[in-house]
Amino acid sequence: MLTVNPDGSQVVNVGGSTFILSNRDFNTLSFRSNVVLRWEWRTGSTLYVVWQQDRADSEVLATRVSVDDAFRSLTAPGRNTFLVKMSFWVPVK
C-alpha cells in the first residue's frame, strides 16, 4: 500500500514492512553569461577583456517550473571571473 503525505513524501507498506520515500522534487536554478571585449590597437597587437558570471542554486520544491524561476536564477549565489589577455606583435627585421 502506498500513502502520499502532504509534504510529498510517500509511506510504503509491503508485507508487514514500512518505509518512507522522501520527496525528490527539486528545482535547479542556473544562469551563465560571458562578455568579451576585443581591441586591436595595432596590426597583430590585441587586448582581450573577459567577464564571466556563473550563478546556480538548487531547492526542494513540489511545484512546477514557471517563468519566475528564470528571473530568480539572476539572484542565485554565484561567482564572477575577470580575465585580461594581451598579445603584442614585435616586428623583426
MOPAC internal coordinates of N, CA, C and O (Angstrom, degrees):
PM7 1SCF
backbone

  N    0.0000 0     0.00 0     0.00 0    0    0    0
  C    1.4443 1     0.00 0     0.00 0    1    0    0
  C    1.5399 1   108.32 1     0.00 0    2    1    0
  O    1.2310 1   120.71 1   -38.77 1    3    2    1
  N    1.3154 1   116.25 1   141.23 1    3    2    1
  C    1.4627 1   122.45 1  -178.54 1    5    3    2
  C    1.5214 1   108.90 1  -120.72 1    6    5    3
  O    1.2310 1   120.86 1   -52.66 1    7    6    5
  N    1.3397 1   115.96 1   127.34 1    7    6    5
  C    1.4515 1   121.75 1   178.05 1    9    7    6
  C    1.5281 1   108.57 1  -122.27 1   10    9    7
  O    1.2310 1   120.45 1   -50.14 1   11   10    9
  N    1.3364 1   116.74 1   129.86 1   11   10    9
  C    1.4636 1   121.83 1   179.64 1   13   11   10
  C    1.5222 1   108.88 1   -97.64 1   14   13   11
  O    1.2310 1   120.24 1   -54.21 1   15   14   13
  N    1.3282 1   117.15 1   125.79 1   15   14   13
  C    1.4624 1   122.83 1   178.14 1   17   15   14
  C    1.5260 1   110.03 1   -84.86 1   18   17   15
  O    1.2310 1   119.91 1   -19.21 1   19   18   17
  N    1.3366 1   117.78 1   160.79 1   19   18   17
  C    1.4712 1   120.62 1   179.80 1   21   19   18
  C    1.5344 1   114.07 1   -60.88 1   22   21   19
  O    1.2310 1   119.58 1   153.42 1   23   22   21
  N    1.3448 1   118.41 1   -26.58 1   23   22   21
  C    1.4662 1   120.44 1   179.70 1   25   23   22
  C    1.5287 1   112.53 1   -82.61 1   26   25   23
  O    1.2310 1   119.70 1  -178.90 1   27   26   25
  N    1.3361 1   118.18 1     1.10 1   27   26   25
  C    1.4564 1   122.27 1   177.86 1   29   27   26
  C    1.5096 1   113.66 1    97.89 1   30   29   27
  O    1.2310 1   119.67 1   167.48 1   31   30   29
  N    1.3433 1   118.24 1   -12.52 1   31   30   29
  C    1.4592 1   119.67 1   177.22 1   33   31   30
  C    1.5252 1   109.65 1   -74.25 1   34   33   31
  O    1.2310 1   120.88 1   -17.72 1   35   34   33
  N    1.3288 1   115.93 1   162.28 1   35   34   33
  C    1.4650 1   120.96 1  -176.70 1   37   35   34
  C    1.5221 1   109.29 1  -127.72 1   38   37   35
  O    1.2310 1   121.18 1   -41.10 1   39   38   37
  N    1.3372 1   115.34 1   138.90 1   39   38   37
  C    1.4636 1   122.21 1   176.85 1   41   39   38
  C    1.5185 1   107.08 1  -105.62 1   42   41   39
  O    1.2310 1   120.63 1   -54.06 1   43   42   41
  N    1.3431 1   116.39 1   125.94 1   43   42   41
  C    1.4636 1   121.81 1  -178.22 1   45   43   42
  C    1.5199 1   108.38 1  -112.70 1   46   45   43
  O    1.2310 1   120.64 1   -52.75 1   47   46   45
  N    1.3235 1   116.38 1   127.25 1   47   46   45
  C    1.4682 1   123.46 1   175.51 1   49   47   46
  C    1.5231 1   107.85 1  -116.04 1   50   49   47
  O    1.2310 1   120.47 1   -66.84 1   51   50   49
  N    1.3380 1   116.71 1   113.16 1   51   50   49
  C    1.4608 1   121.60 1  -179.56 1   53   51   50
  C    1.5232 1   108.88 1  -136.84 1   54   53   51
  O    1.2310 1   120.62 1   -57.92 1   55   54   53
  N    1.3177 1   116.42 1   122.08 1   55   54   53
  C    1.4768 1   121.24 1   175.50 1   57   55   54
  C    1.5103 1   113.95 1    52.76 1   58   57   55
  O    1.2310 1   119.19 1  -139.65 1   59   58   57
  N    1.2918 1   119.16 1    40.35 1   59   58   57
  C    1.4508 1   122.68 1   178.77 1   61   59   58
  C    1.5294 1   113.93 1    83.72 1   62   61   59
  O    1.2310 1   119.93 1   173.33 1   63   62   61
  N    1.3190 1   117.75 1    -6.67 1   63   62   61
  C    1.4636 1   121.35 1   177.34 1   65   63   62
  C    1.5204 1   109.54 1   -99.26 1   66   65   63
  O    1.2310 1   121.05 1   -37.50 1   67   66   65
  N    1.3145 1   115.59 1   142.50 1   67   66   65
  C    1.4616 1   121.52 1   179.25 1   69   67   66
  C    1.5211 1   108.95 1  -127.66 1   70   69   67
  O    1.2310 1   121.16 1   -46.91 1   71   70   69
  N    1.3254 1   115.38 1   133.09 1   71   70   69
  C    1.4507 1   119.69 1   174.05 1   73   71   70
  C    1.5166 1   109.12 1  -145.43 1   74   73   71
  O    1.2310 1   121.30 1   -18.40 1   75   74   73
  N    1.3321 1   115.13 1   161.60 1   75   74   73
  C    1.4662 1   121.16 1  -175.05 1   77   75   74
  C    1.5222 1   109.15 1  -115.08 1   78   77   75
  O    1.2310 1   120.58 1   -46.81 1   79   78   77
  N    1.3323 1   116.51 1   133.19 1   79   78   77
  C    1.4560 1   123.36 1   172.79 1   81   79   78
  C    1.5274 1   107.15 1  -101.50 1   82   81   79
  O    1.2310 1   120.61 1   -59.77 1   83   82   81
  N    1.3201 1   116.44 1   120.23 1   83   82   81
  C    1.4603 1   118.67 1  -178.54 1   85   83   82
  C    1.5221 1   110.79 1   -72.42 1   86   85   83
  O    1.2310 1   121.17 1   -17.24 1   87   86   85
  N    1.3163 1   115.37 1   162.76 1   87   86   85
  C    1.4602 1   121.89 1   179.72 1   89   87   86
  C    1.5159 1   108.79 1   -70.80 1   90   89   87
  O    1.2310 1   119.62 1   -58.34 1   91   90   89
  N    1.3213 1   118.34 1   121.66 1   91   90   89
  C    1.4604 1   122.66 1  -178.30 1   93   91   90
  C    1.5305 1   112.40 1  -103.68 1   94   93   91
  O    1.2310 1   119.80 1  -168.27 1   95   94   93
  N    1.3255 1   117.98 1    11.73 1   95   94   93
  C    1.4600 1   120.24 1   176.92 1   97   95   94
  C    1.5226 1   108.78 1   -72.22 1   98   97   95
  O    1.2310 1   120.57 1   -43.90 1   99   98   97
  N    1.3191 1   116.52 1   136.10 1   99   98   97
  C    1.4541 1   120.52 1  -179.74 1  101   99   98
  C    1.5272 1   108.99 1  -150.36 1  102  101   99
  O    1.2310 1   121.64 1   -14.73 1  103  102  101
  N    1.3031 1   114.47 1   165.27 1  103  102  101
  C    1.4573 1   122.24 1   178.67 1  105  103  102
  C    1.5247 1   106.80 1  -134.22 1  106  105  103
  O    1.2310 1   120.45 1   -52.63 1  107  106  105
  N    1.3204 1   116.74 1   127.37 1  107  106  105
  C    1.4492 1   121.68 1   178.76 1  109  107  106
  C    1.5161 1   109.16 1  -108.94 1  110  109  107
  O    1.2310 1   120.81 1   -54.49 1  111  110  109
  N    1.3305 1   116.06 1   125.51 1  111  110  109
  C    1.4562 1   122.16 1   177.68 1  113  111  110
  C    1.5193 1   107.97 1  -103.45 1  114  113  111
  O    1.2310 1   120.38 1   -45.86 1  115  114  113
  N    1.3303 1   116.87 1   134.14 1  115  114  113
  C    1.4568 1   120.50 1  -178.83 1  117  115  114
  C    1.5197 1   109.90 1  -149.53 1  118  117  115
  O    1.2310 1   120.94 1   -45.38 1  119  118  117
  N    1.3410 1   115.81 1   134.62 1  119  118  117
  C    1.4595 1   121.54 1   176.48 1  121  119  118
  C    1.5096 1   108.16 1  -144.32 1  122  121  119
  O    1.2310 1   120.66 1   -56.56 1  123  122  121
  N    1.3282 1   116.35 1   123.44 1  123  122  121
  C    1.4689 1   121.58 1   178.95 1  125  123  122
  C    1.5148 1   108.60 1  -129.95 1  126  125  123
  O    1.2310 1   120.84 1   -44.49 1  127  126  125
  N    1.3229 1   116.00 1   135.51 1  127  126  125
  C    1.4624 1   119.43 1   178.56 1  129  127  126
  C    1.5235 1   109.65 1  -144.69 1  130  129  127
  O    1.2310 1   121.51 1   -27.37 1  131  130  129
  N    1.3218 1   114.72 1   152.63 1  131  130  129
  C    1.4577 1   122.68 1   177.42 1  133  131  130
  C    1.5190 1   109.15 1  -133.58 1  134  133  131
  O    1.2310 1   121.05 1   -38.11 1  135  134  133
  N    1.3141 1   115.60 1   141.89 1  135  134  133
  C    1.4595 1   121.48 1   172.32 1  137  135  134
  C    1.5299 1   106.17 1  -130.40 1  138  137  135
  O    1.2310 1   120.81 1   -53.24 1  139  138  137
  N    1.3356 1   116.06 1   126.76 1  139  138  137
  C    1.4636 1   120.99 1  -179.17 1  141  139  138
  C    1.5218 1   108.63 1  -123.53 1  142  141  139
  O    1.2310 1   120.91 1   -52.53 1  143  142  141
  N    1.3306 1   115.87 1   127.47 1  143  142  141
  C    1.4583 1   122.38 1   175.66 1  145  143  142
  C    1.5143 1   107.04 1  -114.15 1  146  145  143
  O    1.2310 1   120.83 1   -54.53 1  147  146  145
  N    1.3312 1   116.03 1   125.47 1  147  146  145
  C    1.4672 1   121.49 1   179.95 1  149  147  146
  C    1.5223 1   108.37 1  -121.40 1  150  149  147
  O    1.2310 1   121.10 1   -51.70 1  151  150  149
  N    1.3496 1   115.49 1   128.30 1  151  150  149
  C    1.4539 1   119.26 1  -179.12 1  153  151  150
  C    1.5241 1   107.61 1  -131.62 1  154  153  151
  O    1.2310 1   120.69 1   -57.93 1  155  154  153
  N    1.3122 1   116.28 1   122.07 1  155  154  153
  C    1.4623 1   121.71 1   176.70 1  157  155  154
  C    1.5170 1   107.68 1  -106.94 1  158  157  155
  O    1.2310 1   120.52 1   -79.13 1  159  158  157
  N    1.3530 1   116.62 1   100.87 1  159  158  157
  C    1.4541 1   119.64 1  -175.61 1  161  159  158
  C    1.5315 1   112.71 1   -85.52 1  162  161  159
  O    1.2310 1   119.82 1   158.81 1  163  162  161
  N    1.3207 1   117.94 1   -21.19 1  163  162  161
  C    1.4574 1   124.15 1   172.15 1  165  163  162
  C    1.5222 1   107.55 1  -141.19 1  166  165  163
  O    1.2310 1   120.42 1   -18.96 1  167  166  165
  N    1.2974 1   116.80 1   161.04 1  167  166  165
  C    1.4552 1   119.85 1   177.84 1  169  167  166
  C    1.5235 1   109.42 1   -59.86 1  170  169  167
  O    1.2310 1   120.73 1   -58.79 1  171  170  169
  N    1.3182 1   116.22 1   121.21 1  171  170  169
  C    1.4585 1   121.89 1  -179.89 1  173  171  170
  C    1.5141 1   115.23 1    85.01 1  174  173  171
  O    1.2310 1   119.13 1   171.01 1  175  174  173
  N    1.3229 1   119.26 1    -8.99 1  175  174  173
  C    1.4694 1   122.56 1   179.33 1  177  175  174
  C    1.5296 1   108.14 1  -107.97 1  178  177  175
  O    1.2310 1   121.13 1   -61.65 1  179  178  177
  N    1.3304 1   115.45 1   118.35 1  179  178  177
  C    1.4689 1   120.34 1  -171.04 1  181  179  178
  C    1.5232 1   110.57 1  -133.20 1  182  181  179
  O    1.2310 1   121.20 1   -36.13 1  183  182  181
  N    1.3149 1   115.31 1   143.87 1  183  182  181
  C    1.4602 1   122.60 1   173.94 1  185  183  182
  C    1.5303 1   108.07 1  -118.68 1  186  185  183
  O    1.2310 1   120.63 1   -50.95 1  187  186  185
  N    1.3311 1   116.41 1   129.05 1  187  186  185
  C    1.4643 1   122.00 1   176.41 1  189  187  186
  C    1.5222 1   108.56 1  -115.04 1  190  189  187
  O    1.2310 1   120.24 1   -45.66 1  191  190  189
  N    1.3059 1   117.15 1   134.34 1  191  190  189
  C    1.4564 1   123.13 1   172.73 1  193  191  190
  C    1.5260 1   106.40 1  -125.71 1  194  193  191
  O    1.2310 1   120.51 1   -55.72 1  195  194  193
  N    1.3463 1   116.63 1   124.28 1  195  194  193
  C    1.4657 1   122.03 1  -175.10 1  197  195  194
  C    1.5151 1   108.90 1  -124.98 1  198  197  195
  O    1.2310 1   120.78 1   -45.52 1  199  198  197
  N    1.3338 1   116.12 1   134.48 1  199  198  197
  C    1.4665 1   122.61 1   173.17 1  201  199  198
  C    1.5168 1   107.42 1  -124.88 1  202  201  199
  O    1.2310 1   120.30 1   -53.76 1  203  202  201
  N    1.3169 1   117.03 1   126.24 1  203  202  201
  C    1.4567 1   122.46 1   178.98 1  205  203  202
  C    1.5181 1   109.15 1  -124.30 1  206  205  203
  O    1.2310 1   121.26 1   -44.56 1  207  206  205
  N    1.3178 1   115.19 1   135.44 1  207  206  205
  C    1.4637 1   120.98 1   178.40 1  209  207  206
  C    1.5221 1   107.67 1  -123.18 1  210  209  207
  O    1.2310 1   120.73 1   -47.65 1  211  210  209
  N    1.3209 1   116.21 1   132.35 1  211  210  209
  C    1.4588 1   122.40 1  -177.96 1  213  211  210
  C    1.5243 1   108.16 1  -132.41 1  214  213  211
  O    1.2310 1   120.46 1   -69.39 1  215  214  213
  N    1.3211 1   116.72 1   110.61 1  215  214  213
  C    1.4662 1   121.47 1  -179.87 1  217  215  214
  C    1.5215 1   109.45 1  -118.38 1  218  217  215
  O    1.2310 1   120.14 1   -41.19 1  219  218  217
  N    1.3332 1   117.34 1   138.81 1  219  218  217
  C    1.4644 1   120.74 1   179.67 1  221  219  218
  C    1.5204 1   109.75 1  -156.39 1  222  221  219
  O    1.2310 1   121.39 1   -31.09 1  223  222  221
  N    1.3272 1   114.95 1   148.91 1  223  222  221
  C    1.4576 1   122.10 1   177.56 1  225  223  222
  C    1.5183 1   108.00 1  -159.60 1  226  225  223
  O    1.2310 1   120.30 1   -23.43 1  227  226  225
  N    1.3045 1   117.02 1   156.57 1  227  226  225
  C    1.4590 1   122.14 1   177.32 1  229  227  226
  C    1.5188 1   108.20 1  -135.73 1  230  229  227
  O    1.2310 1   120.46 1   -42.99 1  231  230  229
  N    1.3207 1   116.73 1   137.01 1  231  230  229
  C    1.4644 1   121.69 1  -178.16 1  233  231  230
  C    1.5216 1   109.26 1  -134.49 1  234  233  231
  O    1.2310 1   121.33 1   -29.86 1  235  234  233
  N    1.3238 1   115.06 1   150.14 1  235  234  233
  C    1.4562 1   120.22 1   174.36 1  237  235  234
  C    1.5196 1   107.09 1   -89.20 1  238  237  235
  O    1.2310 1   120.74 1   -65.77 1  239  238  237
  N    1.3340 1   116.19 1   114.23 1  239  238  237
  C    1.4600 1   122.15 1  -179.20 1  241  239  238
  C    1.5153 1   109.68 1  -136.53 1  242  241  239
  O    1.2310 1   120.83 1   -30.27 1  243  242  241
  N    1.2920 1   116.02 1   149.73 1  243  242  241
  C    1.4588 1   120.56 1   175.24 1  245  243  242
  C    1.5274 1   109.53 1  -112.42 1  246  245  243
  O    1.2310 1   120.29 1  -146.66 1  247  246  245
  N    1.3188 1   117.05 1    33.34 1  247  246  245
  C    1.4600 1   120.82 1  -179.95 1  249  247  246
  C    1.5157 1   109.54 1  -121.92 1  250  249  247
  O    1.2310 1   121.13 1   -18.87 1  251  250  249
  N    1.3129 1   115.44 1   161.13 1  251  250  249
  C    1.4611 1   120.27 1   177.79 1  253  251  250
  C    1.5309 1   110.46 1   -75.26 1  254  253  251
  O    1.2310 1   121.50 1   -24.12 1  255  254  253
  N    1.3199 1   114.74 1   155.88 1  255  254  253
  C    1.4505 1   120.67 1   177.94 1  257  255  254
  C    1.5217 1   109.18 1   -71.19 1  258  257  255
  O    1.2310 1   120.53 1   -41.04 1  259  258  257
  N    1.3275 1   116.58 1   138.96 1  259  258  257
  C    1.4625 1   120.62 1  -179.03 1  261  259  258
  C    1.5320 1   109.27 1  -130.36 1  262  261  259
  O    1.2310 1   121.01 1    -3.45 1  263  262  261
  N    1.2952 1   115.68 1   176.55 1  263  262  261
  C    1.4666 1   121.48 1   178.91 1  265  263  262
  C    1.5312 1   110.37 1   -64.27 1  266  265  263
  O    1.2310 1   119.91 1   148.06 1  267  266  265
  N    1.3199 1   117.77 1   -31.94 1  267  266  265
  C    1.4683 1   121.02 1   178.26 1  269  267  266
  C    1.5237 1   112.17 1   -58.22 1  270  269  267
  O    1.2310 1   120.09 1   149.60 1  271  270  269
  N    1.3386 1   117.43 1   -30.40 1  271  270  269
  C    1.4598 1   120.50 1   179.94 1  273  271  270
  C    1.5241 1   111.28 1   -63.33 1  274  273  271
  O    1.2310 1   119.98 1   146.72 1  275  274  273
  N    1.3228 1   117.64 1   -33.28 1  275  274  273
  C    1.4655 1   120.74 1   178.02 1  277  275  274
  C    1.5315 1   110.05 1   -63.35 1  278  277  275
  O    1.2310 1   119.91 1   140.23 1  279  278  277
  N    1.3132 1   117.77 1   -39.77 1  279  278  277
  C    1.4629 1   121.17 1   179.20 1  281  279  278
  C    1.5211 1   111.71 1   -77.14 1  282  281  279
  O    1.2310 1   119.87 1   148.99 1  283  282  281
  N    1.3204 1   117.86 1   -31.01 1  283  282  281
  C    1.4689 1   120.55 1   177.68 1  285  283  282
  C    1.5207 1   111.17 1   -68.58 1  286  285  283
  O    1.2310 1   119.84 1   155.10 1  287  286  285
  N    1.3360 1   117.92 1   -24.90 1  287  286  285
  C    1.4612 1   119.88 1   178.32 1  289  287  286
  C    1.5267 1   111.45 1   -65.62 1  290  289  287
  O    1.2310 1   119.70 1   157.64 1  291  290  289
  N    1.3354 1   118.18 1   -22.36 1  291  290  289
  C    1.4599 1   121.55 1   178.23 1  293  291  290
  C    1.5243 1   112.59 1   -69.81 1  294  293  291
  O    1.2310 1   120.12 1   159.02 1  295  294  293
  N    1.3306 1   117.38 1   -20.98 1  295  294  293
  C    1.4651 1   121.40 1   179.85 1  297  295  294
  C    1.5249 1   112.44 1  -103.76 1  298  297  295
  O    1.2310 1   119.90 1  -176.23 1  299  298  297
  N    1.3325 1   117.79 1     3.77 1  299  298  297
  C    1.4645 1   121.37 1   178.67 1  301  299  298
  C    1.5340 1   109.51 1   -67.83 1  302  301  299
  O    1.2310 1   120.14 1   -27.21 1  303  302  301
  N    1.3236 1   117.34 1   152.79 1  303  302  301
  C    1.4603 1   118.80 1   177.66 1  305  303  302
  C    1.5267 1   110.66 1   -64.70 1  306  305  303
  O    1.2310 1   120.79 1   -32.96 1  307  306  305
  N    1.3151 1   116.10 1   147.04 1  307  306  305
  C    1.4556 1   118.74 1  -177.62 1  309  307  306
  C    1.5059 1   112.25 1  -164.34 1  310  309  307
  O    1.2310 1   121.59 1    11.43 1  311  310  309
  N    1.3351 1   114.56 1  -168.57 1  311  310  309
  C    1.4569 1   119.38 1   179.60 1  313  311  310
  C    1.5223 1   109.47 1  -136.55 1  314  313  311
  O    1.2310 1   121.46 1   -26.25 1  315  314  313
  N    1.3163 1   114.82 1   153.75 1  315  314  313
  C    1.4530 1   122.76 1   177.42 1  317  315  314
  C    1.5249 1   108.33 1  -114.96 1  318  317  315
  O    1.2310 1   121.03 1   -40.63 1  319  318  317
  N    1.3259 1   115.64 1   139.37 1  319  318  317
  C    1.4570 1   121.78 1   177.27 1  321  319  318
  C    1.5224 1   107.94 1  -124.59 1  322  321  319
  O    1.2310 1   120.80 1   -47.94 1  323  322  321
  N    1.3144 1   116.08 1   132.06 1  323  322  321
  C    1.4553 1   121.80 1  -178.79 1  325  323  322
  C    1.5228 1   108.08 1  -125.81 1  326  325  323
  O    1.2310 1   120.34 1   -55.03 1  327  326  325
  N    1.3463 1   116.96 1   124.97 1  327  326  325
  C    1.4614 1   121.87 1  -178.02 1  329  327  326
  C    1.5174 1   110.49 1  -128.31 1  330  329  327
  O    1.2310 1   120.94 1   -33.69 1  331  330  329
  N    1.3313 1   115.81 1   146.31 1  331  330  329
  C    1.4595 1   122.02 1   175.49 1  333  331  330
  C    1.5213 1   107.34 1  -131.84 1  334  333  331
  O    1.2310 1   121.01 1   -48.25 1  335  334  333
  N    1.3291 1   115.67 1   131.75 1  335  334  333
  C    1.4647 1   120.89 1   177.31 1  337  335  334
  C    1.5206 1   108.12 1  -133.75 1  338  337  335
  O    1.2310 1   121.02 1   -44.56 1  339  338  337
  N    1.3230 1   115.65 1   135.44 1  339  338  337
  C    1.4576 1   119.95 1   178.31 1  341  339  338
  C    1.5171 1   108.90 1  -130.12 1  342  341  339
  O    1.2310 1   120.97 1   -44.59 1  343  342  341
  N    1.3186 1   115.75 1   135.41 1  343  342  341
  C    1.4582 1   121.12 1   171.87 1  345  343  342
  C    1.5172 1   107.45 1  -122.92 1  346  345  343
  O    1.2310 1   121.35 1   -43.56 1  347  346  345
  N    1.3321 1   115.02 1   136.44 1  347  346  345
  C    1.4566 1   120.40 1  -175.90 1  349  347  346
  C    1.5194 1   108.24 1  -125.32 1  350  349  347
  O    1.2310 1   120.33 1   -53.61 1  351  350  349
  N    1.3065 1   116.98 1   126.39 1  351  350  349
  C    1.4583 1   122.16 1  -179.71 1  353  351  350
  C    1.5072 1   109.49 1   -89.85 1  354  353  351
  O    1.2310 1   121.34 1   -55.49 1  355  354  353
  N    1.3200 1   115.04 1   124.51 1  355  354  353
  C    1.4607 1   121.27 1   179.27 1  357  355  354
  C    1.5310 1   107.36 1  -109.29 1  358  357  355
  O    1.2310 1   119.97 1   -65.83 1  359  358  357
  N    1.3248 1   117.66 1   114.17 1  359  358  357
  C    1.4663 1   118.70 1   178.98 1  361  359  358
  C    1.5290 1   111.32 1   -70.70 1  362  361  359
  O    1.2310 1   120.65 1   -50.15 1  363  362  361
  N    1.3086 1   116.36 1   129.85 1  363  362  361
  C    1.4543 1   121.94 1   179.66 1  365  363  362
  C    1.5197 1   107.94 1  -106.35 1  366  365  363
  O    1.2310 1   120.72 1   -51.48 1  367  366  365
  N    1.3353 1   116.23 1   128.52 1  367  366  365
  C    1.4667 1   120.14 1  -178.42 1  369  367  366
  C    1.5025 1   110.86 1  -111.82 1  370  369  367
  O    1.2310 1   120.10 1   180.00 1  371  370  369

